[in-house]
Amino acid sequence: MSTAAKKWSSKIAAWRQSGLSLPAWCRQNSENYQRALYWRKHLLQSDRCEIGGFLELSVPATPITVECNGILVHIAHGFDPALLTDVLSVLKRG
């Protein structure tokens, strides 16, 4: 990974952890929004996991829903990551 990719990987991770929208995070951190969009897309494409694999998520403060094999899993803030991993493993085998 290049130096720029490492730098932007850290910035994108910080944005995801912030809970802010990308435009708001860019304004707050004096970053160029278009550049952040580019790196978000570029890093997502380079980090794609194989089908059936797991992808690390940053869970926002609001609940989210994940679909796996046609089953919806509702995830609230403060969930147990180990339990979610176990549940998704069972669903994957489904």
C-alpha positions as CSV (number, residue, x, y, z in Angstrom):
1,M,0.0,0.0,0.0
2,S,1.4,3.4,-0.9
3,T,2.0,6.2,1.6
4,A,-1.0,8.1,0.3
5,A,-3.2,5.0,0.6
6,K,-2.1,4.4,4.1
7,K,-2.7,8.1,5.0
8,W,-6.2,8.0,3.5
9,S,-7.0,4.6,5.0
10,S,-6.4,6.2,8.4
11,K,-8.5,9.2,7.5
12,I,-11.4,7.2,6.2
13,A,-11.3,5.0,9.3
14,A,-11.4,8.2,11.5
15,W,-14.4,9.5,9.4
16,R,-16.3,6.2,9.9
17,Q,-15.6,6.3,13.7
18,S,-16.7,9.9,13.9
19,G,-20.4,9.2,13.1
20,L,-20.4,12.4,10.9
21,S,-21.4,12.5,7.3
22,L,-18.4,12.6,4.9
23,P,-19.0,16.3,4.0
24,A,-19.3,17.3,7.6
25,W,-16.2,15.4,8.5
26,C,-14.2,17.0,5.6
27,R,-15.3,20.5,6.7
28,Q,-14.3,19.7,10.3
29,N,-10.9,18.3,9.3
30,S,-10.1,20.7,6.5
31,E,-10.1,17.9,3.9
32,N,-11.1,18.1,0.3
33,Y,-14.5,16.3,-0.1
34,Q,-13.9,15.2,-3.7
35,R,-10.5,13.7,-2.7
36,A,-12.2,11.9,0.3
37,L,-14.8,10.5,-2.1
38,Y,-12.1,9.2,-4.4
39,W,-10.1,7.5,-1.6
40,R,-13.2,6.0,0.0
41,K,-14.2,4.4,-3.3
42,H,-10.5,3.4,-4.1
43,L,-9.9,1.8,-0.7
44,L,-13.3,0.1,-0.7
45,Q,-12.5,-1.5,-4.1
46,S,-9.0,-2.6,-3.0
47,D,-10.4,-4.0,0.3
48,R,-13.3,-6.0,-1.1
49,C,-13.6,-9.3,0.6
50,E,-14.4,-12.6,-1.2
51,I,-18.0,-13.6,-1.5
52,G,-19.0,-15.3,1.7
53,G,-16.2,-13.5,3.6
54,F,-16.6,-10.9,6.3
55,L,-16.1,-7.1,6.0
56,E,-15.3,-5.0,9.0
57,L,-18.0,-2.4,9.7
58,S,-18.0,0.7,11.8
59,V,-21.5,0.8,13.3
60,P,-23.1,4.2,13.6
61,A,-25.0,5.3,16.7
62,T,-28.3,4.5,14.9
63,P,-29.4,0.9,14.5
64,I,-28.6,-0.8,11.2
65,T,-29.9,-3.9,9.5
66,V,-27.8,-6.6,7.8
67,E,-29.2,-9.2,5.4
68,C,-27.5,-12.6,5.2
69,N,-29.0,-15.4,3.2
70,G,-32.4,-13.7,3.2
71,I,-32.4,-13.2,7.0
72,L,-32.4,-9.7,8.4
73,V,-30.3,-9.0,11.5
74,H,-31.0,-5.8,13.4
75,I,-27.9,-4.4,15.1
76,A,-28.2,-1.7,17.7
77,H,-25.5,0.5,19.1
78,G,-23.5,-1.3,21.9
79,F,-23.9,-4.8,20.3
80,D,-21.6,-7.6,21.2
81,P,-19.2,-8.0,18.1
82,A,-18.4,-11.7,19.1
83,L,-22.1,-12.6,19.2
84,L,-22.6,-10.9,15.8
85,T,-19.7,-12.9,14.3
86,D,-21.2,-16.1,15.7
87,V,-24.7,-15.3,14.3
88,L,-23.3,-14.5,10.9
89,S,-21.2,-17.6,10.8
90,V,-24.3,-19.7,11.5
91,L,-26.3,-17.8,8.8
92,K,-23.4,-18.2,6.3
93,R,-23.5,-22.0,6.7
94,G,-27.3,-21.8,6.4
